[in-house]
Amino acid sequence: MEIPFHKPYITDDEINAVTLCLRNGWLTMGPKTFEFEERVAKLVGAKYAVAVNSGTAALHLALCCAGLEVGDEVIIPAMTFAATSEVVRYFGAKPVLADIEPDTHLIDAKKISAKITPKTKAIIPVHYAGQPCDMDEIMRIAGENDLMVIEDAAHALPAWYNGRSIGSIGHITCFSFYATKTITTGEGGMAVTGNAEWAEKMRTLRLHGISKDAWKRYSKDGSWKYDVTMNGFKYNTTDIASAMGIAQLDKIDFMTAERRRVALRYTELFQDCPSLVPYTVKEGRESAWHLYPLKVNTEKSIVSRDLLYIKLKEERIMTSVHFIPLYHFSAYRNICGEPADYPVCESVFERTISLPLYPGMKDEEIEFVARTVIAICG
Ligand SMILES: *Cc1c(COP(=O)(O)O)cnc(C)c1O
């Protein structure tokens, strides 16, 4: 049996939607994109949604709304993808890392306050693996210190925190539609917010900073006249991608249920194995289950995480590691500390492996993965 790490869930729905878009002839951002925005806004309970060409672009535009300046600081978790911090560095600002919780791998809200300085402008919590961070505590700290909360929800469409949808809590929430994410448009992203001014700013910035309705300047309703009101970016998405996104949204309930089924089955299968630590979701939180991060119990397992990865590959089971902490990268040397500064993140990183998880994964495939992992770790 060969088990890929991820399989995008693409059916004739996406193929037909994209084909229709190609036949219609409107390829770049247009009506399909606005429909996609409305659908996502409605799904996550946000007032406004701004579609862009990546989750990274969404984070960048969100930080533009925070008015970040050179020398400012933004607090992010030690364990995240480079995108969360690179956008901070675009501004000449500094990503300040906070250590994570050992069980959820989420930013430890108790460690945020100690990181706040007069230069801190924002917090970017990352809903790692699809599990919402402790948003009540994060919003409270942000409120007390006048900070903006920009949620990196690249893993968390859809997810819920105490009954509230991710996308309806922070100031701006950013989703990703990268090929491996819970819904995909190949590449893509979206920023959602309840603030009309920020939404308008992000809309303008995503297409060169051109004034209103720039997207239709080549259509019969448009005009060649426009103003550039801000120095913008080329971050708009295409209607081809958005048509695909709408088709994905049509079955998001099914895809989410499938991910959940796979994840809960893994947890069940690993429950009684002392060499492994199944991933847990806290009370009151619903994960989107983008990832299943399994931890090796290094005191009981006969192999390390590194060896487990290699041995699984030999059995043709593909896995991955999320994430290599930022402070391990050469581009981050002398920027955000060293391993000793983040003991929890370091210990989680050394022991964690992400297992195959995708809609349509058969029960015998899940069992094969679990059986093989248990046999390797002992
Ligand atoms: C994927 C990802 C992003 C960036 O999304 P892109 O659409 O690839 O730009 C940001 N943050 C995290 C945690 C991610 O996993």
The ligand as an SDF file (V2000), in Angstrom:
LIG
                    3D

 15 15  0  0  0  0  0  0  0  0999 V2000
    0.3690   27.7550    4.3720 C   0  0  0  0  0  0  0  0  0  0  0  0
    0.6200   28.6950    5.4670 C   0  0  0  0  0  0  0  0  0  0  0  0
    0.6860   30.0870    5.2660 C   0  0  0  0  0  0  0  0  0  0  0  0
    0.7810   30.7500    3.9340 C   0  0  0  0  0  0  0  0  0  0  0  0
   -0.1770   30.4080    3.0310 O   0  0  0  0  0  0  0  0  0  0  0  0
    0.1680   30.5380    1.4660 P   0  0  0  0  0  0  0  0  0  0  0  0
   -1.1960   30.4950    0.8470 O   0  0  0  0  0  0  0  0  0  0  0  0
    1.0130   29.3490    1.1010 O   0  0  0  0  0  0  0  0  0  0  0  0
    0.8560   31.8240    1.2340 O   0  0  0  0  0  0  0  0  0  0  0  0
    0.7790   30.9170    6.3740 C   0  0  0  0  0  0  0  0  0  0  0  0
    0.8460   30.4100    7.6110 N   0  0  0  0  0  0  0  0  0  0  0  0
    0.8220   29.0870    7.8510 C   0  0  0  0  0  0  0  0  0  0  0  0
    0.8890   28.6050    9.2630 C   0  0  0  0  0  0  0  0  0  0  0  0
    0.7340   28.1860    6.7860 C   0  0  0  0  0  0  0  0  0  0  0  0
    0.7450   26.8670    7.0260 O   0  0  0  0  0  0  0  0  0  0  0  0
  1  2  1  0
  2  3  1  0
  2 14  2  0
  3  4  1  0
  3 10  2  0
  4  5  1  0
  5  6  1  0
  6  7  2  0
  6  8  1  0
  6  9  1  0
 10 11  1  0
 11 12  2  0
 12 13  1  0
 12 14  1  0
 14 15  1  0
M  END
$$$$
